[in-house]
Amino acid sequence: MVKGLGDADTTTAVNTAIALAVLLSVAGLFFTMLCRTIALFRR
């Protein structure tokens, strides 16, 4: 799955991928809420 990490085992690679995916989804949700709030107040 993730071969660029050197000698890291599969569990570490999967956990890293899951943590990164959760972080990106939370950041995306935050920016979506921010943009919608800004759009609401600019009317």
PDB file of N, H, CA, C and O in Angstrom:
ATOM      1  N   MET A   1       0.830  -1.200   0.000  1.00  0.00           N
ATOM      2  CA  MET A   1       0.000   0.000   0.000  1.00  0.00           C
ATOM      3  C   MET A   1       0.869   1.256   0.000  1.00  0.00           C
ATOM      4  O   MET A   1       0.826   2.044  -0.944  1.00  0.00           O
ATOM      5  N   VAL A   2       1.650   1.439   1.049  1.00  0.00           N
ATOM      6  H   VAL A   2       1.685   0.798   1.817  1.00  0.00           H
ATOM      7  CA  VAL A   2       2.541   2.584   1.117  1.00  0.00           C
ATOM      8  C   VAL A   2       3.954   2.044   1.110  1.00  0.00           C
ATOM      9  O   VAL A   2       4.435   1.543   2.126  1.00  0.00           O
ATOM     10  N   LYS A   3       4.625   2.143  -0.033  1.00  0.00           N
ATOM     11  H   LYS A   3       4.234   2.551  -0.858  1.00  0.00           H
ATOM     12  CA  LYS A   3       5.952   1.555  -0.172  1.00  0.00           C
ATOM     13  C   LYS A   3       7.062   2.573   0.028  1.00  0.00           C
ATOM     14  O   LYS A   3       8.228   2.190   0.114  1.00  0.00           O
ATOM     15  N   GLY A   4       6.742   3.841   0.103  1.00  0.00           N
ATOM     16  H   GLY A   4       5.794   4.153   0.034  1.00  0.00           H
ATOM     17  CA  GLY A   4       7.778   4.853   0.169  1.00  0.00           C
ATOM     18  C   GLY A   4       8.290   5.136   1.567  1.00  0.00           C
ATOM     19  O   GLY A   4       9.101   6.044   1.751  1.00  0.00           O
ATOM     20  N   LEU A   5       7.834   4.374   2.563  1.00  0.00           N
ATOM     21  H   LEU A   5       7.176   3.637   2.413  1.00  0.00           H
ATOM     22  CA  LEU A   5       8.234   4.647   3.944  1.00  0.00           C
ATOM     23  C   LEU A   5       9.446   3.839   4.376  1.00  0.00           C
ATOM     24  O   LEU A   5       9.809   3.876   5.552  1.00  0.00           O
ATOM     25  N   GLY A   6      10.078   3.119   3.479  1.00  0.00           N
ATOM     26  H   GLY A   6       9.783   3.088   2.524  1.00  0.00           H
ATOM     27  CA  GLY A   6      11.256   2.359   3.847  1.00  0.00           C
ATOM     28  C   GLY A   6      10.880   1.012   4.430  1.00  0.00           C
ATOM     29  O   GLY A   6      10.174   0.232   3.791  1.00  0.00           O
ATOM     30  N   ASP A   7      11.348   0.731   5.645  1.00  0.00           N
ATOM     31  H   ASP A   7      11.922   1.365   6.164  1.00  0.00           H
ATOM     32  CA  ASP A   7      11.118  -0.583   6.249  1.00  0.00           C
ATOM     33  C   ASP A   7       9.936  -0.587   7.219  1.00  0.00           C
ATOM     34  O   ASP A   7       9.852  -1.462   8.080  1.00  0.00           O
ATOM     35  N   ALA A   8       9.039   0.363   7.093  1.00  0.00           N
ATOM     36  H   ALA A   8       9.108   1.074   6.394  1.00  0.00           H
ATOM     37  CA  ALA A   8       7.871   0.413   7.964  1.00  0.00           C
ATOM     38  C   ALA A   8       6.942  -0.760   7.650  1.00  0.00           C
ATOM     39  O   ALA A   8       6.755  -1.126   6.489  1.00  0.00           O
ATOM     40  N   ASP A   9       6.371  -1.335   8.690  1.00  0.00           N
ATOM     41  H   ASP A   9       6.523  -1.037   9.632  1.00  0.00           H
ATOM     42  CA  ASP A   9       5.468  -2.464   8.461  1.00  0.00           C
ATOM     43  C   ASP A   9       4.104  -1.981   7.979  1.00  0.00           C
ATOM     44  O   ASP A   9       3.822  -0.783   7.959  1.00  0.00           O
ATOM     45  N   THR A  10       3.272  -2.931   7.595  1.00  0.00           N
ATOM     46  H   THR A  10       3.501  -3.904   7.612  1.00  0.00           H
ATOM     47  CA  THR A  10       1.984  -2.597   6.986  1.00  0.00           C
ATOM     48  C   THR A  10       1.062  -1.890   7.967  1.00  0.00           C
ATOM     49  O   THR A  10       0.340  -0.969   7.585  1.00  0.00           O
ATOM     50  N   THR A  11       1.078  -2.313   9.231  1.00  0.00           N
ATOM     51  H   THR A  11       1.664  -3.061   9.541  1.00  0.00           H
ATOM     52  CA  THR A  11       0.198  -1.700  10.230  1.00  0.00           C
ATOM     53  C   THR A  11       0.518  -0.216  10.396  1.00  0.00           C
ATOM     54  O   THR A  11      -0.387   0.615  10.469  1.00  0.00           O
ATOM     55  N   THR A  12       1.782   0.105  10.453  1.00  0.00           N
ATOM     56  H   THR A  12       2.517  -0.570  10.394  1.00  0.00           H
ATOM     57  CA  THR A  12       2.174   1.511  10.580  1.00  0.00           C
ATOM     58  C   THR A  12       1.742   2.305   9.352  1.00  0.00           C
ATOM     59  O   THR A  12       1.268   3.434   9.472  1.00  0.00           O
ATOM     60  N   ALA A  13       1.905   1.719   8.188  1.00  0.00           N
ATOM     61  H   ALA A  13       2.291   0.802   8.091  1.00  0.00           H
ATOM     62  CA  ALA A  13       1.522   2.410   6.959  1.00  0.00           C
ATOM     63  C   ALA A  13       0.020   2.658   6.917  1.00  0.00           C
ATOM     64  O   ALA A  13      -0.420   3.748   6.552  1.00  0.00           O
ATOM     65  N   VAL A  14      -0.771   1.650   7.290  1.00  0.00           N
ATOM     66  H   VAL A  14      -0.413   0.765   7.587  1.00  0.00           H
ATOM     67  CA  VAL A  14      -2.225   1.804   7.281  1.00  0.00           C
ATOM     68  C   VAL A  14      -2.660   2.819   8.321  1.00  0.00           C
ATOM     69  O   VAL A  14      -3.519   3.654   8.038  1.00  0.00           O
ATOM     70  N   ASN A  15      -2.093   2.771   9.512  1.00  0.00           N
ATOM     71  H   ASN A  15      -1.395   2.093   9.742  1.00  0.00           H
ATOM     72  CA  ASN A  15      -2.446   3.738  10.549  1.00  0.00           C
ATOM     73  C   ASN A  15      -2.084   5.157  10.133  1.00  0.00           C
ATOM     74  O   ASN A  15      -2.833   6.097  10.401  1.00  0.00           O
ATOM     75  N   THR A  16      -0.944   5.311   9.480  1.00  0.00           N
ATOM     76  H   THR A  16      -0.336   4.548   9.262  1.00  0.00           H
ATOM     77  CA  THR A  16      -0.550   6.635   8.994  1.00  0.00           C
ATOM     78  C   THR A  16      -1.517   7.129   7.928  1.00  0.00           C
ATOM     79  O   THR A  16      -1.906   8.297   7.932  1.00  0.00           O
ATOM     80  N   ALA A  17      -1.905   6.246   7.020  1.00  0.00           N
ATOM     81  H   ALA A  17      -1.590   5.298   7.017  1.00  0.00           H
ATOM     82  CA  ALA A  17      -2.838   6.638   5.962  1.00  0.00           C
ATOM     83  C   ALA A  17      -4.197   7.027   6.539  1.00  0.00           C
ATOM     84  O   ALA A  17      -4.810   7.996   6.089  1.00  0.00           O
ATOM     85  N   ILE A  18      -4.669   6.276   7.532  1.00  0.00           N
ATOM     86  H   ILE A  18      -4.171   5.490   7.897  1.00  0.00           H
ATOM     87  CA  ILE A  18      -5.962   6.592   8.156  1.00  0.00           C
ATOM     88  C   ILE A  18      -5.880   7.923   8.891  1.00  0.00           C
ATOM     89  O   ILE A  18      -6.790   8.746   8.789  1.00  0.00           O
ATOM     90  N   ALA A  19      -4.800   8.138   9.630  1.00  0.00           N
ATOM     91  H   ALA A  19      -4.061   7.469   9.713  1.00  0.00           H
ATOM     92  CA  ALA A  19      -4.646   9.400  10.359  1.00  0.00           C
ATOM     93  C   ALA A  19      -4.602  10.581   9.402  1.00  0.00           C
ATOM     94  O   ALA A  19      -5.201  11.623   9.667  1.00  0.00           O
ATOM     95  N   LEU A  20      -3.893  10.417   8.291  1.00  0.00           N
ATOM     96  H   LEU A  20      -3.407   9.570   8.076  1.00  0.00           H
ATOM     97  CA  LEU A  20      -3.816  11.482   7.299  1.00  0.00           C
ATOM     98  C   LEU A  20      -5.176  11.746   6.660  1.00  0.00           C
ATOM     99  O   LEU A  20      -5.543  12.899   6.432  1.00  0.00           O
ATOM    100  N   ALA A  21      -5.922  10.682   6.373  1.00  0.00           N
ATOM    101  H   ALA A  21      -5.624   9.746   6.559  1.00  0.00           H
ATOM    102  CA  ALA A  21      -7.243  10.851   5.764  1.00  0.00           C
ATOM    103  C   ALA A  21      -8.201  11.561   6.719  1.00  0.00           C
ATOM    104  O   ALA A  21      -8.965  12.428   6.296  1.00  0.00           O
ATOM    105  N   VAL A  22      -8.167  11.202   7.998  1.00  0.00           N
ATOM    106  H   VAL A  22      -7.546  10.498   8.341  1.00  0.00           H
ATOM    107  CA  VAL A  22      -9.037  11.853   8.979  1.00  0.00           C
ATOM    108  C   VAL A  22      -8.664  13.324   9.117  1.00  0.00           C
ATOM    109  O   VAL A  22      -9.536  14.192   9.169  1.00  0.00           O
ATOM    110  N   LEU A  23      -7.364  13.597   9.175  1.00  0.00           N
ATOM    111  H   LEU A  23      -6.656  12.892   9.132  1.00  0.00           H
ATOM    112  CA  LEU A  23      -6.912  14.987   9.292  1.00  0.00           C
ATOM    113  C   LEU A  23      -7.369  15.820   8.106  1.00  0.00           C
ATOM    114  O   LEU A  23      -7.844  16.943   8.279  1.00  0.00           O
ATOM    115  N   LEU A  24      -7.228  15.276   6.902  1.00  0.00           N
ATOM    116  H   LEU A  24      -6.842  14.364   6.761  1.00  0.00           H
ATOM    117  CA  LEU A  24      -7.636  16.019   5.710  1.00  0.00           C
ATOM    118  C   LEU A  24      -9.142  16.221   5.655  1.00  0.00           C
ATOM    119  O   LEU A  24      -9.606  17.276   5.222  1.00  0.00           O
ATOM    120  N   SER A  25      -9.915  15.227   6.086  1.00  0.00           N
ATOM    121  H   SER A  25      -9.538  14.370   6.437  1.00  0.00           H
ATOM    122  CA  SER A  25     -11.372  15.378   6.052  1.00  0.00           C
ATOM    123  C   SER A  25     -11.834  16.417   7.066  1.00  0.00           C
ATOM    124  O   SER A  25     -12.746  17.193   6.782  1.00  0.00           O
ATOM    125  N   VAL A  26     -11.219  16.442   8.244  1.00  0.00           N
ATOM    126  H   VAL A  26     -10.478  15.811   8.475  1.00  0.00           H
ATOM    127  CA  VAL A  26     -11.581  17.447   9.248  1.00  0.00           C
ATOM    128  C   VAL A  26     -11.198  18.841   8.765  1.00  0.00           C
ATOM    129  O   VAL A  26     -11.954  19.794   8.955  1.00  0.00           O
ATOM    130  N   ALA A  27     -10.032  18.963   8.145  1.00  0.00           N
ATOM    131  H   ALA A  27      -9.418  18.189   7.992  1.00  0.00           H
ATOM    132  CA  ALA A  27      -9.610  20.269   7.616  1.00  0.00           C
ATOM    133  C   ALA A  27     -10.553  20.725   6.504  1.00  0.00           C
ATOM    134  O   ALA A  27     -10.899  21.904   6.430  1.00  0.00           O
ATOM    135  N   GLY A  28     -10.969  19.803   5.643  1.00  0.00           N
ATOM    136  H   GLY A  28     -10.688  18.845   5.703  1.00  0.00           H
ATOM    137  CA  GLY A  28     -11.901  20.140   4.580  1.00  0.00           C
ATOM    138  C   GLY A  28     -13.247  20.583   5.125  1.00  0.00           C
ATOM    139  O   GLY A  28     -13.847  21.532   4.622  1.00  0.00           O
ATOM    140  N   LEU A  29     -13.718  19.895   6.155  1.00  0.00           N
ATOM    141  H   LEU A  29     -13.230  19.124   6.564  1.00  0.00           H
ATOM    142  CA  LEU A  29     -14.987  20.276   6.784  1.00  0.00           C
ATOM    143  C   LEU A  29     -14.888  21.659   7.408  1.00  0.00           C
ATOM    144  O   LEU A  29     -15.814  22.463   7.298  1.00  0.00           O
ATOM    145  N   PHE A  30     -13.765  21.938   8.063  1.00  0.00           N
ATOM    146  H   PHE A  30     -13.013  21.285   8.152  1.00  0.00           H
ATOM    147  CA  PHE A  30     -13.563  23.241   8.682  1.00  0.00           C
ATOM    148  C   PHE A  30     -13.577  24.358   7.641  1.00  0.00           C
ATOM    149  O   PHE A  30     -14.243  25.377   7.825  1.00  0.00           O
ATOM    150  N   PHE A  31     -12.838  24.163   6.547  1.00  0.00           N
ATOM    151  H   PHE A  31     -12.297  23.336   6.398  1.00  0.00           H
ATOM    152  CA  PHE A  31     -12.793  25.196   5.518  1.00  0.00           C
ATOM    153  C   PHE A  31     -14.136  25.357   4.821  1.00  0.00           C
ATOM    154  O   PHE A  31     -14.488  26.464   4.414  1.00  0.00           O
ATOM    155  N   THR A  32     -14.894  24.271   4.675  1.00  0.00           N
ATOM    156  H   THR A  32     -14.609  23.372   5.005  1.00  0.00           H
ATOM    157  CA  THR A  32     -16.233  24.365   4.098  1.00  0.00           C
ATOM    158  C   THR A  32     -17.143  25.205   4.981  1.00  0.00           C
ATOM    159  O   THR A  32     -17.867  26.071   4.490  1.00  0.00           O
ATOM    160  N   MET A  33     -17.103  24.946   6.296  1.00  0.00           N
ATOM    161  H   MET A  33     -16.514  24.242   6.695  1.00  0.00           H
ATOM    162  CA  MET A  33     -17.917  25.728   7.225  1.00  0.00           C
ATOM    163  C   MET A  33     -17.501  27.197   7.201  1.00  0.00           C
ATOM    164  O   MET A  33     -18.350  28.087   7.241  1.00  0.00           O
ATOM    165  N   LEU A  34     -16.205  27.445   7.135  1.00  0.00           N
ATOM    166  H   LEU A  34     -15.515  26.721   7.102  1.00  0.00           H
ATOM    167  CA  LEU A  34     -15.703  28.812   7.105  1.00  0.00           C
ATOM    168  C   LEU A  34     -16.180  29.548   5.857  1.00  0.00           C
ATOM    169  O   LEU A  34     -16.655  30.680   5.946  1.00  0.00           O
ATOM    170  N   CYS A  35     -16.056  28.912   4.701  1.00  0.00           N
ATOM    171  H   CYS A  35     -15.670  27.992   4.628  1.00  0.00           H
ATOM    172  CA  CYS A  35     -16.474  29.545   3.449  1.00  0.00           C
ATOM    173  C   CYS A  35     -17.979  29.784   3.410  1.00  0.00           C
ATOM    174  O   CYS A  35     -18.432  30.812   2.908  1.00  0.00           O
ATOM    175  N   ARG A  36     -18.754  28.839   3.939  1.00  0.00           N
ATOM    176  H   ARG A  36     -18.385  28.004   4.347  1.00  0.00           H
ATOM    177  CA  ARG A  36     -20.208  29.034   3.953  1.00  0.00           C
ATOM    178  C   ARG A  36     -20.601  30.167   4.888  1.00  0.00           C
ATOM    179  O   ARG A  36     -21.518  30.932   4.592  1.00  0.00           O
ATOM    180  N   THR A  37     -19.909  30.274   6.014  1.00  0.00           N
ATOM    181  H   THR A  37     -19.164  29.653   6.255  1.00  0.00           H
ATOM    182  CA  THR A  37     -20.193  31.359   6.938  1.00  0.00           C
ATOM    183  C   THR A  37     -19.856  32.705   6.310  1.00  0.00           C
ATOM    184  O   THR A  37     -20.624  33.660   6.424  1.00  0.00           O
ATOM    185  N   ILE A  38     -18.711  32.777   5.652  1.00  0.00           N
ATOM    186  H   ILE A  38     -18.086  32.001   5.559  1.00  0.00           H
ATOM    187  CA  ILE A  38     -18.323  34.027   4.982  1.00  0.00           C
ATOM    188  C   ILE A  38     -19.340  34.384   3.895  1.00  0.00           C
ATOM    189  O   ILE A  38     -19.706  35.549   3.747  1.00  0.00           O
ATOM    190  N   ALA A  39     -19.799  33.378   3.132  1.00  0.00           N
ATOM    191  H   ALA A  39     -19.501  32.431   3.253  1.00  0.00           H
ATOM    192  CA  ALA A  39     -20.756  33.626   2.075  1.00  0.00           C
ATOM    193  C   ALA A  39     -22.086  34.117   2.658  1.00  0.00           C
ATOM    194  O   ALA A  39     -22.751  34.959   2.055  1.00  0.00           O
ATOM    195  N   LEU A  40     -22.470  33.599   3.815  1.00  0.00           N
ATOM    196  H   LEU A  40     -21.930  32.914   4.305  1.00  0.00           H
ATOM    197  CA  LEU A  40     -23.722  34.037   4.442  1.00  0.00           C
ATOM    198  C   LEU A  40     -23.650  35.523   4.830  1.00  0.00           C
ATOM    199  O   LEU A  40     -24.602  36.271   4.606  1.00  0.00           O
ATOM    200  N   PHE A  41     -22.531  35.938   5.404  1.00  0.00           N
ATOM    201  H   PHE A  41     -21.759  35.329   5.586  1.00  0.00           H
ATOM    202  CA  PHE A  41     -22.439  37.294   5.911  1.00  0.00           C
ATOM    203  C   PHE A  41     -22.103  38.313   4.843  1.00  0.00           C
ATOM    204  O   PHE A  41     -22.120  39.510   5.131  1.00  0.00           O
ATOM    205  N   ARG A  42     -21.806  37.907   3.646  1.00  0.00           N
ATOM    206  H   ARG A  42     -21.793  36.935   3.411  1.00  0.00           H
ATOM    207  CA  ARG A  42     -21.505  38.850   2.572  1.00  0.00           C
ATOM    208  C   ARG A  42     -22.739  39.256   1.799  1.00  0.00           C
ATOM    209  O   ARG A  42     -22.643  40.052   0.865  1.00  0.00           O
ATOM    210  N   ARG A  43     -23.890  38.735   2.158  1.00  0.00           N
ATOM    211  H   ARG A  43     -23.969  38.088   2.917  1.00  0.00           H
ATOM    212  CA  ARG A  43     -25.117  39.078   1.430  1.00  0.00           C
ATOM    213  C   ARG A  43     -25.610  40.449   1.805  1.00  0.00           C
ATOM    214  O   ARG A  43     -26.632  40.901   1.288  1.00  0.00           O
TER     215      ARG A  43
END
